[in-house]
């Protein structure tokens, strides 16, 4: 008997790869990651200045990237400083590399 997608069990690497791929599934998020990889960190306002999008839209994309574990945010009142989550970024690169081979 066939199972629904919710009933299928996947290995941890497959779940992580899908989470990273979903986060990378929007051009704005890819652009944000490219922006961050060339800096040690940045604030939301810097991204808003660089992207032709409203602050709320940029914040939503940052949330998606953070939820996926590709970036991290550190509270620096009253702002949040964002940077690449180095450990997860390395993991994502390795998972994508293995997948593409």
BALOBA-1460 file (C-alpha; in Angstrom, 3 decimals):
// residues 101
<rec num="1" residu="x" x="0.000" y="0.000" z="0.000"/>
<rec num="2" residu="x" x="1.331" y="3.427" z="-0.929"/>
<rec num="3" residu="x" x="1.889" y="5.972" z="1.826"/>
<rec num="4" residu="x" x="1.259" y="9.689" z="1.729"/>
<rec num="5" residu="x" x="4.313" y="12.004" z="1.613"/>
<rec num="6" residu="x" x="3.741" y="12.864" z="5.282"/>
<rec num="7" residu="x" x="4.067" y="9.181" z="6.236"/>
<rec num="8" residu="x" x="7.362" y="8.564" z="4.426"/>
<rec num="9" residu="x" x="10.475" y="8.602" z="6.575"/>
<rec num="10" residu="x" x="13.563" y="10.269" z="5.115"/>
<rec num="11" residu="x" x="17.155" y="10.216" z="6.272"/>
<rec num="12" residu="x" x="18.387" y="13.359" z="8.031"/>
<rec num="13" residu="x" x="20.598" y="14.410" z="5.117"/>
<rec num="14" residu="x" x="17.655" y="14.310" z="2.706"/>
<rec num="15" residu="x" x="15.544" y="16.447" z="5.031"/>
<rec num="16" residu="x" x="18.377" y="18.969" z="5.500"/>
<rec num="17" residu="x" x="19.095" y="19.156" z="1.763"/>
<rec num="18" residu="x" x="15.408" y="19.816" z="1.046"/>
<rec num="19" residu="x" x="15.303" y="22.533" z="3.748"/>
<rec num="20" residu="x" x="18.346" y="24.288" z="2.293"/>
<rec num="21" residu="x" x="17.040" y="23.929" z="-1.283"/>
<rec num="22" residu="x" x="13.680" y="25.415" z="-0.315"/>
<rec num="23" residu="x" x="15.396" y="28.400" z="1.297"/>
<rec num="24" residu="x" x="17.460" y="28.910" z="-1.855"/>
<rec num="25" residu="x" x="14.353" y="28.652" z="-4.031"/>
<rec num="26" residu="x" x="13.857" y="32.406" z="-4.366"/>
<rec num="27" residu="x" x="16.209" y="34.767" z="-6.254"/>
<rec num="28" residu="x" x="16.050" y="37.385" z="-3.495"/>
<rec num="29" residu="x" x="17.350" y="34.882" z="-0.935"/>
<rec num="30" residu="x" x="20.188" y="33.901" z="-3.253"/>
<rec num="31" residu="x" x="21.052" y="37.587" z="-3.661"/>
<rec num="32" residu="x" x="20.978" y="38.086" z="0.133"/>
<rec num="33" residu="x" x="23.383" y="35.173" z="0.603"/>
<rec num="34" residu="x" x="25.716" y="36.549" z="-2.067"/>
<rec num="35" residu="x" x="25.611" y="39.932" z="-0.298"/>
<rec num="36" residu="x" x="26.408" y="38.328" z="3.079"/>
<rec num="37" residu="x" x="29.187" y="36.065" z="1.840"/>
<rec num="38" residu="x" x="31.285" y="39.116" z="0.973"/>
<rec num="39" residu="x" x="30.866" y="40.668" z="4.427"/>
<rec num="40" residu="x" x="31.397" y="39.523" z="7.971"/>
<rec num="41" residu="x" x="27.893" y="40.761" z="8.817"/>
<rec num="42" residu="x" x="25.281" y="43.372" z="7.952"/>
<rec num="43" residu="x" x="22.113" y="44.975" z="9.246"/>
<rec num="44" residu="x" x="18.696" y="44.757" z="7.609"/>
<rec num="45" residu="x" x="18.910" y="48.388" z="6.493"/>
<rec num="46" residu="x" x="22.006" y="47.651" z="4.412"/>
<rec num="47" residu="x" x="20.123" y="44.922" z="2.560"/>
<rec num="48" residu="x" x="17.106" y="47.186" z="2.077"/>
<rec num="49" residu="x" x="19.424" y="49.793" z="0.545"/>
<rec num="50" residu="x" x="20.875" y="47.150" z="-1.805"/>
<rec num="51" residu="x" x="17.610" y="45.479" z="-2.847"/>
<rec num="52" residu="x" x="14.645" y="47.154" z="-4.585"/>
<rec num="53" residu="x" x="12.256" y="45.736" z="-1.987"/>
<rec num="54" residu="x" x="10.347" y="46.964" z="1.032"/>
<rec num="55" residu="x" x="11.903" y="46.409" z="4.453"/>
<rec num="56" residu="x" x="9.098" y="43.997" z="5.406"/>
<rec num="57" residu="x" x="9.785" y="41.863" z="2.315"/>
<rec num="58" residu="x" x="13.525" y="41.752" z="3.031"/>
<rec num="59" residu="x" x="12.772" y="40.803" z="6.641"/>
<rec num="60" residu="x" x="10.562" y="37.916" z="5.497"/>
<rec num="61" residu="x" x="13.334" y="36.587" z="3.257"/>
<rec num="62" residu="x" x="15.829" y="36.905" z="6.117"/>
<rec num="63" residu="x" x="13.442" y="34.934" z="8.329"/>
<rec num="64" residu="x" x="13.249" y="32.126" z="5.753"/>
<rec num="65" residu="x" x="17.035" y="31.947" z="5.486"/>
<rec num="66" residu="x" x="17.405" y="32.021" z="9.258"/>
<rec num="67" residu="x" x="14.742" y="29.322" z="9.757"/>
<rec num="68" residu="x" x="16.617" y="27.134" z="7.276"/>
<rec num="69" residu="x" x="19.815" y="27.689" z="9.256"/>
<rec num="70" residu="x" x="21.772" y="29.334" z="6.434"/>
<rec num="71" residu="x" x="22.144" y="32.646" z="8.254"/>
<rec num="72" residu="x" x="22.119" y="33.725" z="11.871"/>
<rec num="73" residu="x" x="20.986" y="36.919" z="13.464"/>
<rec num="74" residu="x" x="22.411" y="38.547" z="16.555"/>
<rec num="75" residu="x" x="20.488" y="41.192" z="18.412"/>
<rec num="76" residu="x" x="22.399" y="44.466" z="18.531"/>
<rec num="77" residu="x" x="19.664" y="46.727" z="19.957"/>
<rec num="78" residu="x" x="17.701" y="48.134" z="18.356"/>
<rec num="79" residu="x" x="18.826" y="46.242" z="15.251"/>
<rec num="80" residu="x" x="19.680" y="42.691" z="14.234"/>
<rec num="81" residu="x" x="23.051" y="41.907" z="12.695"/>
<rec num="82" residu="x" x="22.971" y="39.057" z="10.147"/>
<rec num="83" residu="x" x="25.772" y="36.829" z="8.923"/>
<rec num="84" residu="x" x="26.270" y="33.493" z="7.191"/>
<rec num="85" residu="x" x="25.923" y="30.542" z="9.569"/>
<rec num="86" residu="x" x="29.332" y="29.083" z="8.695"/>
<rec num="87" residu="x" x="28.786" y="25.565" z="10.066"/>
<rec num="88" residu="x" x="25.448" y="25.118" z="8.283"/>
<rec num="89" residu="x" x="26.777" y="26.777" z="5.128"/>
<rec num="90" residu="x" x="29.565" y="24.173" z="4.977"/>
<rec num="91" residu="x" x="27.011" y="21.421" z="5.594"/>
<rec num="92" residu="x" x="24.772" y="22.758" z="2.790"/>
<rec num="93" residu="x" x="27.707" y="22.906" z="0.368"/>
<rec num="94" residu="x" x="28.660" y="19.315" z="1.191"/>
<rec num="95" residu="x" x="25.078" y="18.050" z="0.843"/>
<rec num="96" residu="x" x="24.589" y="19.798" z="-2.505"/>
<rec num="97" residu="x" x="27.977" y="18.561" z="-3.721"/>
<rec num="98" residu="x" x="27.133" y="14.952" z="-2.832"/>
<rec num="99" residu="x" x="23.699" y="15.308" z="-4.403"/>
<rec num="100" residu="x" x="25.024" y="16.705" z="-7.680"/>
<rec num="101" residu="x" x="27.766" y="14.052" z="-8.066"/>
